[in-house]
Amino acid sequence: MKTSTFLIGSLGLLAALAACATNSKSSAPPTVSGVDLKRYTGTWYEIARFPHSFEKGASHVTANYLSQPDGTIKVVNRSMKDGKPDSIEGVATPVAGSNGAKLKVKFFTLLPSGNYWVLALDDKNYQWAMVGEGSRKYLWILSRKPELDPVIYEQLVNRARELGYDVGKIERVEQ
């Protein structure tokens, strides 16, 4: 698969996340109390996101998380750009003391890790999630299926608003 576009985009993501060490809001958004990472692994479809240069024009976006024996999670992101498949692989490491709700994701060994915070989760069935980070510049709504119930979608958008995210920036992703 072609990786250059996703590679360059992911470099931009990591640089932007690293630059977000401070938060423009009075406090960082809270995460869920805990995530069972074994249940969280598997394929997630990107339903909506804040726009970023590294995902510009990306459709049919999925993230596949695979548990590793050392406690990390292999991350495989796939999408379609300009009618061609694109992918990138990385590793996510749980943040100590976060009960699995915060991860550090790294796609390239020479760049810093980016923050991955689970802000909302279907803790009963693990069928949907909302992910962001402390600066509120990045947000994703994920589902186990290519479509998400409109009622749940609106609940997640409302939760993002409550957490201080500018929900006017949310864009739907073609699946």
SERODO-821419 format. One record per residue: x, y, z of N, C-alpha, C, CB in turn; residue number from 1. Coordinates in steps of 0.02 Angstrom, whole numbers. Each point is the difference from the previous one (the first is absolute). Glycine has a CB too. Layout:
N
+--------+--------+--------+--------+--------+--------+--------+--------+--------+--------+--------+--------+-----+
|    n_u |    n_v |    n_w |   ca_u |   ca_v |   ca_w |    c_u |    c_v |    c_w |   cb_u |   cb_v |   cb_w | seq |
+--------+--------+--------+--------+--------+--------+--------+--------+--------+--------+--------+--------+-----+
|      X |      Y |      Z |      X |      Y |      Z |      X |      Y |      Z |      X |      Y |      Z | NUM |
...
+--------+--------+--------+--------+--------+--------+--------+--------+--------+--------+--------+--------+-----+
END
This chain:
175
+--------+--------+--------+--------+--------+--------+--------+--------+--------+--------+--------+--------+-----+
|    n_u |    n_v |    n_w |   ca_u |   ca_v |   ca_w |    c_u |    c_v |    c_w |   cb_u |   cb_v |   cb_w | seq |
+--------+--------+--------+--------+--------+--------+--------+--------+--------+--------+--------+--------+-----+
|     41 |    -59 |      0 |    -41 |     59 |      0 |     43 |     63 |      0 |    -90 |    -63 |     60 |   1 |
|     65 |    115 |    -90 |     35 |     63 |      0 |     -2 |     30 |     70 |    -29 |     18 |   -122 |   2 |
|     87 |      1 |    148 |      2 |     28 |     67 |     23 |     72 |      3 |     21 |   -114 |     40 |   3 |
|      3 |    142 |    -95 |     30 |     66 |      2 |    -48 |     54 |     24 |     75 |    -36 |    -92 |   4 |
|   -135 |     40 |     67 |    -47 |     51 |     21 |    -18 |     -7 |     73 |    -45 |      5 |   -116 |   5 |
|     30 |    -65 |    138 |    -17 |    -11 |     69 |     60 |     14 |     45 |    -85 |    -86 |    -34 |   6 |
|    145 |     68 |     10 |     61 |     11 |     36 |     11 |     74 |     12 |     49 |   -104 |    -49 |   7 |
|    -53 |    144 |     -3 |     10 |     72 |      6 |    -54 |     30 |     45 |     54 |      3 |   -114 |   8 |
|   -115 |    -24 |    105 |    -55 |     25 |     41 |     10 |    -17 |     73 |    -75 |    -10 |    -96 |   9 |
|     97 |    -50 |    110 |     10 |    -21 |     69 |     57 |     38 |     32 |    -43 |   -114 |    -29 |  10 |
|     94 |    132 |    -11 |     53 |     43 |     27 |    -29 |     66 |     23 |     84 |    -54 |    -76 |  11 |
|   -130 |     82 |     37 |    -33 |     62 |     19 |    -41 |     -8 |     63 |     -3 |     32 |   -119 |  12 |
|    -32 |    -88 |    126 |    -40 |    -13 |     60 |     44 |     -2 |     61 |    -82 |    -64 |    -68 |  13 |
|    136 |     27 |     65 |     43 |     -7 |     59 |     33 |     66 |     18 |     21 |   -118 |    -30 |  14 |
|     -1 |    157 |    -20 |     30 |     65 |     15 |    -52 |     46 |     32 |     80 |    -14 |    -96 |  15 |
|   -141 |     13 |     70 |    -53 |     42 |     29 |    -17 |    -22 |     70 |    -45 |     20 |   -114 |  16 |
|     40 |    -85 |    126 |    -16 |    -24 |     67 |     55 |     17 |     49 |    -67 |    -93 |    -50 |  17 |
|    129 |     88 |     28 |     55 |     17 |     44 |      0 |     74 |     18 |     67 |    -93 |    -50 |  18 |
|    -91 |    134 |      4 |     -3 |     72 |     12 |    -56 |     19 |     47 |     49 |     18 |   -112 |  19 |
|    -94 |    -64 |    127 |    -58 |     14 |     41 |     12 |    -16 |     73 |    -72 |    -24 |    -98 |  20 |
|    129 |     41 |    124 |     16 |    -15 |     69 |    -41 |     41 |     49 |    115 |    -30 |    -36 |  21 |
|   -137 |     89 |     15 |    -42 |     41 |     43 |    -70 |      0 |    -27 |     98 |     71 |     33 |  22 |
|   -144 |    -54 |     10 |    -70 |     -2 |    -17 |    -29 |     70 |      3 |    -10 |   -118 |     43 |  23 |
|    -26 |    139 |    -95 |    -29 |     67 |     -1 |    -60 |      5 |     47 |     41 |     14 |   -117 |  24 |
|    -71 |    -69 |    135 |    -56 |      0 |     47 |     29 |     -2 |     71 |    -76 |    -58 |    -84 |  25 |
|     33 |     70 |    133 |     24 |      2 |     69 |     23 |    -68 |     25 |    -78 |     94 |     20 |  26 |
|     51 |   -147 |    -49 |     23 |    -67 |     20 |    -11 |    -48 |    -58 |    -27 |     24 |    121 |  27 |
|     65 |    -77 |   -119 |     -5 |    -51 |    -53 |    -66 |    -37 |      7 |    125 |    -12 |     -4 |  28 |
|   -154 |    -11 |    -51 |    -62 |    -38 |      5 |     11 |    -66 |     36 |    -40 |     53 |   -106 |  29 |
|     -9 |    -75 |    145 |      8 |    -63 |     35 |     -9 |    -59 |    -47 |    -42 |     54 |    105 |  30 |
|     76 |   -108 |    -90 |     -8 |    -62 |    -38 |    -53 |    -42 |     36 |    122 |      4 |    -42 |  31 |
|   -138 |    -60 |     11 |    -42 |    -49 |     34 |     41 |    -28 |     58 |    -64 |    -30 |   -107 |  32 |
|     31 |     -3 |    154 |     35 |    -24 |     60 |     48 |    -57 |    -15 |    -98 |     35 |     67 |  33 |
|     85 |    -73 |   -119 |     44 |    -55 |    -18 |    -21 |    -33 |    -64 |     22 |    -18 |    120 |  34 |
|     26 |    -15 |   -153 |    -13 |    -35 |    -62 |     32 |    -69 |      5 |     -2 |    108 |    -67 |  35 |
|    -38 |   -159 |     54 |     25 |    -69 |     -4 |     33 |     -6 |    -69 |    -90 |    -48 |     80 |  36 |
|    155 |     55 |    -83 |     35 |      3 |    -64 |     -8 |    -64 |    -41 |     80 |     77 |     53 |  37 |
|    -89 |   -133 |    -21 |    -12 |    -62 |    -39 |    -67 |      5 |    -37 |     66 |    -68 |     85 |  38 |
|   -116 |     97 |    -53 |    -65 |      9 |    -34 |      3 |     56 |    -52 |    -58 |    -41 |    104 |  39 |
|    102 |     89 |    -93 |      6 |     57 |    -46 |     35 |    -19 |    -65 |      2 |     76 |    100 |  40 |
|     40 |   -128 |    -98 |     35 |    -20 |    -60 |    -49 |    -22 |    -54 |     99 |    -35 |     69 |  41 |
|    -75 |     34 |   -130 |    -41 |    -18 |    -57 |     -6 |     60 |    -47 |    -64 |    -83 |     70 |  42 |
|     17 |     80 |   -115 |     -9 |     51 |    -51 |    -52 |     52 |     21 |     32 |    -83 |    -87 |  43 |
|    -13 |    146 |     77 |    -45 |     57 |     11 |     -5 |     40 |    -65 |     30 |      6 |    124 |  44 |
|    -90 |     17 |   -140 |    -12 |     42 |    -58 |     -3 |     73 |     23 |    -62 |    -93 |    -61 |  45 |
|     94 |    137 |     23 |     -2 |     71 |     15 |    -65 |     29 |    -29 |    128 |      7 |      1 |  46 |
|   -171 |     14 |     43 |    -65 |     28 |    -20 |      4 |     75 |    -12 |    -57 |    -91 |     65 |  47 |
|     94 |    125 |    -21 |      8 |     73 |     -5 |     66 |     19 |     32 |   -127 |     18 |      3 |  48 |
|    150 |     43 |    -20 |     64 |     24 |     26 |      4 |     75 |     -6 |     55 |   -108 |    -31 |  49 |
|     -8 |    137 |     66 |     21 |     68 |    -14 |     46 |     -4 |    -61 |    -10 |     38 |    123 |  50 |
|      7 |     10 |   -168 |     43 |     -3 |    -59 |     74 |     12 |     18 |    -96 |     40 |    -70 |  51 |
|    140 |    -76 |     38 |     73 |      8 |      8 |     32 |    -12 |    -68 |     -3 |    -37 |    123 |  52 |
|     61 |     64 |   -131 |     35 |     -7 |    -65 |     17 |    -73 |    -14 |     46 |    114 |     14 |  53 |
|    -31 |   -153 |     38 |     21 |    -69 |    -12 |    -58 |    -47 |    -20 |     91 |     20 |     81 |  54 |
|   -153 |      3 |    -71 |    -57 |    -41 |    -22 |    -40 |     34 |    -56 |     -5 |    -50 |    115 |  55 |
|     31 |    104 |   -141 |    -36 |     37 |    -52 |    -14 |    -46 |    -59 |     54 |    108 |     37 |  56 |
|   -117 |   -112 |    -56 |    -20 |    -41 |    -57 |     -5 |    -75 |     15 |     52 |     84 |    -70 |  57 |
|    -40 |   -103 |    133 |     -3 |    -71 |     17 |    -72 |    -22 |     12 |    115 |      8 |     52 |  58 |
|   -132 |    -64 |    -82 |    -66 |    -30 |     11 |     11 |    -74 |     18 |    -57 |     80 |    -82 |  59 |
|      3 |   -112 |    101 |      4 |    -71 |     18 |     56 |    -13 |     50 |    -46 |    -30 |   -114 |  60 |
|     49 |     72 |    165 |     54 |     -3 |     49 |    -17 |    -51 |     54 |     29 |    120 |    -23 |  61 |
|     19 |   -164 |     36 |     -7 |    -48 |     55 |     64 |      1 |     41 |    -78 |    -72 |    -68 |  62 |
|     70 |     52 |    130 |     57 |    -11 |     45 |     -8 |    -69 |     29 |     12 |    124 |     28 |  63 |
|     41 |   -164 |    -33 |     -1 |    -67 |     27 |     51 |     -3 |     56 |    -36 |    -51 |   -110 |  64 |
|     14 |     31 |    169 |     43 |     -4 |     59 |      9 |    -73 |     18 |    -40 |    113 |     42 |  65 |
|    104 |   -133 |    -33 |     17 |    -70 |     14 |     43 |     -3 |     63 |     -6 |    -29 |   -124 |  66 |
|    -17 |     -7 |    175 |     38 |     -8 |     62 |     66 |    -37 |    -14 |   -107 |      0 |     67 |  67 |
|    160 |     24 |    -34 |     66 |    -31 |     -7 |     20 |    -31 |     67 |     32 |     83 |    -90 |  68 |
|     10 |   -134 |     89 |     20 |    -34 |     62 |     32 |     46 |     52 |     15 |   -102 |    -68 |  69 |
|     17 |    156 |     46 |     34 |     46 |     47 |    -47 |     52 |     30 |    104 |    -17 |    -66 |  70 |
|   -169 |     12 |     52 |    -49 |     48 |     28 |    -14 |     59 |    -45 |     38 |    -35 |    110 |  71 |
|      0 |     43 |   -164 |    -14 |     54 |    -47 |    -54 |    -23 |    -48 |    119 |     44 |     10 |  72 |
|   -140 |      3 |    -53 |    -52 |    -15 |    -50 |     27 |     21 |    -68 |    -94 |     16 |     85 |  73 |
|     95 |    -63 |   -132 |     18 |     17 |    -68 |    -58 |     38 |    -32 |     76 |   -102 |    -10 |  74 |
|    -61 |    157 |    -24 |    -50 |     42 |    -32 |     10 |     -4 |    -75 |     -5 |     78 |    101 |  75 |
|    -48 |    -95 |   -137 |      3 |     -1 |    -73 |    -58 |     44 |    -25 |     53 |   -117 |     -4 |  76 |
|    -35 |    176 |    -23 |    -51 |     46 |    -27 |     -1 |     -9 |    -76 |     17 |     83 |     96 |  77 |
|    -78 |    -88 |   -123 |     -9 |     -7 |    -72 |    -51 |     51 |    -24 |     29 |   -123 |      5 |  78 |
|    -21 |    145 |    -68 |    -48 |     46 |    -30 |      6 |     -5 |    -76 |      6 |     78 |    100 |  79 |
|    -49 |    -40 |   -132 |      3 |      9 |    -72 |     13 |     74 |    -12 |    -79 |    -99 |    -24 |  80 |
|    128 |    113 |    -20 |     15 |     69 |    -20 |     10 |      0 |    -75 |     53 |     28 |    111 |  81 |
|    -89 |     15 |   -144 |      4 |      4 |    -73 |    -12 |    -68 |    -33 |     79 |     95 |     11 |  82 |
|   -125 |   -134 |     18 |    -18 |    -65 |    -28 |     51 |    -55 |     11 |    -62 |     62 |    -83 |  83 |
|    113 |    -47 |    124 |     53 |    -50 |     13 |      4 |    -15 |     74 |     64 |     42 |   -100 |  84 |
|    -50 |   -106 |    117 |      7 |    -18 |     70 |     62 |     31 |     31 |    -60 |   -107 |    -23 |  85 |
|     54 |    126 |     85 |     54 |     32 |     37 |      1 |    -31 |     70 |     -9 |    109 |    -67 |  86 |
|     68 |   -118 |     97 |      2 |    -28 |     67 |     63 |     21 |     37 |    -67 |    -97 |    -39 |  87 |
|     65 |     90 |    104 |     58 |     13 |     43 |     -7 |    -43 |     62 |     12 |    119 |    -44 |  88 |
|     45 |   -140 |     72 |      0 |    -40 |     61 |     38 |     37 |     55 |     -6 |   -106 |    -68 |  89 |
|    -17 |     95 |    129 |     32 |     30 |     57 |    -11 |    -43 |     61 |    -15 |    113 |    -48 |  90 |
|     32 |    -85 |    106 |     -9 |    -36 |     63 |    -29 |     48 |     52 |     97 |    -78 |    -27 |  91 |
|   -144 |     52 |     66 |    -30 |     38 |     54 |     21 |    -30 |     66 |    -99 |     32 |    -73 |  92 |
|    117 |     10 |    120 |     21 |    -22 |     66 |    -47 |     31 |     52 |    121 |    -11 |    -38 |  93 |
|   -151 |    -30 |     81 |    -44 |     28 |     52 |     39 |     45 |     48 |    -72 |   -102 |     -8 |  94 |
|     41 |    158 |     27 |     31 |     46 |     48 |    -13 |    -27 |     70 |    -16 |    100 |    -78 |  95 |
|     70 |   -105 |    116 |     -5 |    -26 |     69 |    -50 |     42 |     40 |    119 |    -41 |     -5 |  96 |
|   -162 |      7 |     43 |    -48 |     33 |     43 |    -64 |     22 |    -34 |     95 |     36 |     65 |  97 |
|   -101 |    -47 |   -131 |    -60 |     22 |    -36 |    -53 |    -54 |     -8 |     72 |     80 |    -60 |  98 |
|    -57 |   -140 |     85 |    -46 |    -56 |     -6 |    -20 |    -13 |    -72 |    -42 |     26 |    114 |  99 |
|     89 |    -16 |   -160 |    -11 |    -13 |    -71 |    -35 |     55 |    -38 |     -4 |   -117 |     31 | 100 |
|    -16 |    171 |      3 |    -37 |     54 |    -34 |     45 |     48 |    -37 |    -86 |    -11 |     88 | 101 |
|    151 |     10 |    -74 |     47 |     43 |    -36 |     56 |    -44 |    -28 |    -27 |     99 |     75 | 102 |
|     44 |    -85 |   -138 |     53 |    -35 |    -34 |     47 |     50 |    -31 |    -75 |    -99 |    -22 | 103 |
|    136 |     79 |     12 |     49 |     38 |    -40 |      9 |    -39 |    -64 |     60 |     49 |    103 | 104 |
|    -71 |    -18 |   -160 |      4 |    -33 |    -65 |     61 |     27 |    -38 |   -126 |    -17 |     -3 | 105 |
|    164 |    -29 |    -23 |     61 |     18 |    -36 |      1 |    -35 |    -68 |     63 |     18 |    109 | 106 |
|    -54 |     21 |   -163 |      3 |    -29 |    -66 |     71 |     -4 |    -28 |   -114 |     43 |    -19 | 107 |
|    159 |     -1 |     44 |     69 |      1 |    -24 |     46 |      5 |     60 |    -35 |     54 |   -109 | 108 |
|     89 |    -90 |    107 |     45 |     -4 |     58 |     33 |     67 |     17 |     20 |   -119 |    -28 | 109 |
|    -11 |    162 |    -20 |     35 |     63 |     13 |    -46 |     57 |     22 |     83 |    -36 |    -83 | 110 |
|   -147 |     27 |     80 |    -47 |     52 |     19 |    -31 |    -14 |     68 |    -24 |     22 |   -121 | 111 |
|      1 |     30 |    155 |    -32 |    -12 |     65 |    -67 |    -35 |     -8 |     57 |    102 |     45 | 112 |
|    -80 |   -131 |      9 |    -65 |    -34 |      1 |    -56 |     52 |      3 |     50 |   -101 |     56 | 113 |
|   -108 |     84 |    -83 |    -59 |     42 |      5 |    -47 |    -28 |     52 |     12 |     33 |   -120 | 114 |
|    -53 |     11 |    148 |    -49 |    -20 |     50 |    -63 |    -28 |    -32 |     44 |     87 |     76 | 115 |
|    -72 |   -139 |    -47 |    -61 |    -33 |    -22 |    -41 |    -11 |     64 |     56 |    -58 |   -103 | 116 |
|   -107 |    100 |    113 |    -41 |     -4 |     60 |    -70 |    -23 |    -17 |     68 |     92 |     52 | 117 |
|    -92 |   -143 |    -19 |    -69 |    -23 |    -11 |    -45 |     43 |     43 |     38 |   -120 |    -25 | 118 |
|    -78 |    162 |     -8 |    -43 |     49 |     34 |    -71 |    -26 |     12 |     68 |     89 |    -53 | 119 |
|    -89 |   -135 |     12 |    -67 |    -31 |      8 |      5 |    -70 |    -29 |    -61 |    113 |     -7 | 120 |
|     23 |   -159 |     37 |      4 |    -70 |    -21 |    -63 |    -37 |     19 |    125 |      3 |     13 | 121 |
|   -148 |    -44 |    -59 |    -54 |    -47 |     15 |     31 |    -54 |     44 |    -63 |     23 |   -110 | 122 |
|     62 |    -11 |    176 |     36 |    -45 |     46 |    -34 |    -68 |      8 |     41 |    100 |     58 | 123 |
|   -102 |   -106 |    -83 |    -34 |    -65 |      4 |     20 |    -46 |    -57 |    -96 |     56 |     57 | 124 |
|     93 |    -30 |   -119 |     12 |    -41 |    -59 |     61 |     20 |    -42 |   -121 |    -19 |     -2 | 125 |
|    152 |     75 |     18 |     58 |     25 |    -37 |    -16 |      6 |    -75 |     76 |    -53 |     85 | 126 |
|   -133 |     84 |   -100 |    -21 |      8 |    -70 |     13 |     70 |    -27 |    -86 |    -86 |     21 | 127 |
|    100 |    135 |     22 |     16 |     68 |    -22 |     47 |     32 |     51 |   -111 |     10 |    -61 | 128 |
|    147 |     40 |     37 |     47 |     36 |     43 |     10 |     70 |    -28 |     58 |   -108 |     35 | 129 |
|    -36 |    153 |      9 |     21 |     67 |    -21 |     70 |     11 |     29 |   -121 |     45 |     -6 | 130 |
|    166 |    -24 |    -37 |     71 |      7 |     18 |     23 |     71 |    -14 |     20 |   -123 |    -24 | 131 |
|     22 |    149 |     68 |     29 |     66 |     -9 |     65 |      4 |     39 |   -113 |     51 |    -16 | 132 |
|    129 |     10 |     38 |     59 |     11 |     41 |     -8 |     67 |     35 |     74 |    -68 |    -78 | 133 |
|    -26 |     87 |    119 |     -7 |     56 |     46 |    -10 |     68 |    -31 |     67 |    -65 |     72 | 134 |
|    -40 |     78 |   -131 |     -5 |     67 |    -30 |    -67 |     14 |    -34 |    123 |     -4 |    -15 | 135 |
|   -161 |    -49 |      4 |    -65 |      4 |    -35 |      8 |     18 |    -74 |    -52 |     33 |    108 | 136 |
|    111 |    -44 |   -136 |     10 |     12 |    -71 |    -16 |    -61 |    -43 |     88 |     83 |     30 | 137 |
|    -93 |   -141 |      1 |    -11 |    -62 |    -36 |    -59 |    -36 |     31 |    121 |     -9 |    -30 | 138 |
|   -164 |    -19 |    -13 |    -58 |    -37 |     24 |    -20 |    -50 |    -53 |    -39 |     99 |     69 | 139 |
|     22 |   -159 |    -47 |    -25 |    -52 |    -45 |    -60 |    -34 |     33 |    116 |    -18 |    -49 | 140 |
|   -165 |      1 |      8 |    -57 |    -41 |     22 |      8 |    -66 |    -38 |    -78 |    101 |     23 | 141 |
|     80 |   -156 |     14 |     14 |    -66 |    -28 |    -58 |    -48 |     13 |    122 |     20 |     16 | 142 |
|   -129 |    -69 |    -60 |    -51 |    -51 |      8 |     27 |    -67 |    -25 |    -91 |     86 |    -15 | 143 |
|     64 |   -139 |     42 |     20 |    -67 |    -23 |    -28 |    -16 |    -69 |      5 |    -37 |    119 | 144 |
|    -55 |     75 |   -139 |    -32 |    -10 |    -66 |     10 |     64 |    -41 |    -86 |    -81 |     49 | 145 |
|     80 |     76 |   -116 |      9 |     59 |    -42 |    -53 |     54 |     11 |     52 |    -75 |    -83 | 146 |
|   -105 |     60 |    118 |    -52 |     49 |     14 |    -12 |      1 |     75 |    -54 |    -18 |   -113 | 147 |
|     33 |     76 |    138 |    -15 |      9 |     71 |    -71 |     26 |      7 |    121 |     22 |     26 | 148 |
|   -158 |    -51 |     21 |    -68 |     23 |     14 |      0 |     76 |      7 |    -29 |   -111 |     57 | 149 |
|    -15 |    147 |    -93 |     -1 |     73 |      3 |    -12 |     27 |     71 |    -42 |     -1 |   -116 | 150 |
|      4 |    -34 |    157 |    -11 |     22 |     69 |     65 |     -3 |     39 |   -120 |    -41 |     -5 | 151 |
|    158 |    -12 |     -2 |     64 |     -6 |     35 |     49 |     53 |    -27 |    -19 |   -124 |     18 | 152 |
|     19 |    134 |    -83 |     44 |     51 |    -29 |    -14 |     68 |     32 |      4 |    -65 |   -109 | 153 |
|    -68 |     84 |    112 |    -18 |     65 |     30 |     19 |      3 |     74 |    -94 |     10 |    -82 | 154 |
|     87 |    -65 |    118 |     21 |     -2 |     70 |     75 |     13 |      6 |    -93 |    -80 |     26 | 155 |
|    132 |     50 |    -71 |     72 |     10 |      1 |     19 |     72 |    -18 |     16 |   -121 |    -30 | 156 |
|    -49 |    150 |    -19 |     12 |     69 |    -18 |    -16 |     45 |     60 |    -26 |    -24 |   -122 | 157 |
|    -30 |     11 |    155 |    -19 |     39 |     59 |     51 |     -8 |     56 |   -120 |    -12 |    -31 | 158 |
|    146 |    -49 |     40 |     51 |    -11 |     52 |     64 |     38 |    -18 |    -49 |   -114 |     25 | 159 |
|     68 |    114 |    -89 |     58 |     38 |    -21 |     -9 |     74 |     15 |     22 |    -84 |    -91 | 160 |
|    -81 |    110 |     79 |    -15 |     70 |     15 |      8 |     13 |     75 |    -80 |      6 |    -98 | 161 |
|     52 |    -51 |    139 |      6 |      6 |     73 |     73 |      0 |     23 |   -111 |    -57 |     12 | 162 |
|    153 |     21 |    -48 |     71 |     -5 |     17 |     41 |     59 |    -26 |    -12 |   -123 |     -1 | 163 |
|    -21 |    170 |    -32 |     34 |     60 |    -24 |     27 |     -3 |    -71 |     28 |     18 |    116 | 164 |
|    -48 |    -69 |   -154 |     22 |     -5 |    -70 |    -45 |     44 |    -44 |     42 |   -118 |     20 | 165 |
|    -13 |    148 |    -71 |    -37 |     40 |    -49 |    -32 |    -48 |    -50 |     80 |    100 |     14 | 166 |
|   -141 |   -121 |      0 |    -33 |    -52 |    -40 |    -17 |     24 |    -70 |    -45 |    -48 |    104 | 167 |
|     50 |    113 |   -117 |     -9 |     26 |    -67 |     53 |    -24 |    -49 |    -54 |     99 |     50 | 168 |
|    110 |   -124 |    -23 |     55 |    -25 |    -41 |    -10 |    -73 |    -21 |     75 |     81 |     58 | 169 |
|   -121 |   -116 |    -28 |     -7 |    -71 |    -14 |    -22 |    -11 |    -73 |    -30 |    -21 |    121 | 170 |
|     65 |    -26 |   -154 |    -19 |    -19 |    -68 |    -13 |    -75 |     -1 |     68 |     95 |    -50 | 171 |
|   -120 |   -114 |     13 |    -16 |    -71 |     -8 |     50 |    -31 |    -48 |   -123 |     22 |     22 | 172 |
|    135 |    -87 |    -13 |     48 |    -36 |    -42 |    -39 |    -50 |    -43 |     92 |     13 |     87 | 173 |
|    -78 |    -12 |   -152 |    -32 |    -48 |    -46 |     27 |    -69 |     15 |    -14 |     89 |    -89 | 174 |
|    -32 |   -137 |     99 |     21 |    -69 |     12 |    -20 |    -44 |    -57 |     -9 |     17 |    121 | 175 |
+--------+--------+--------+--------+--------+--------+--------+--------+--------+--------+--------+--------+-----+
END
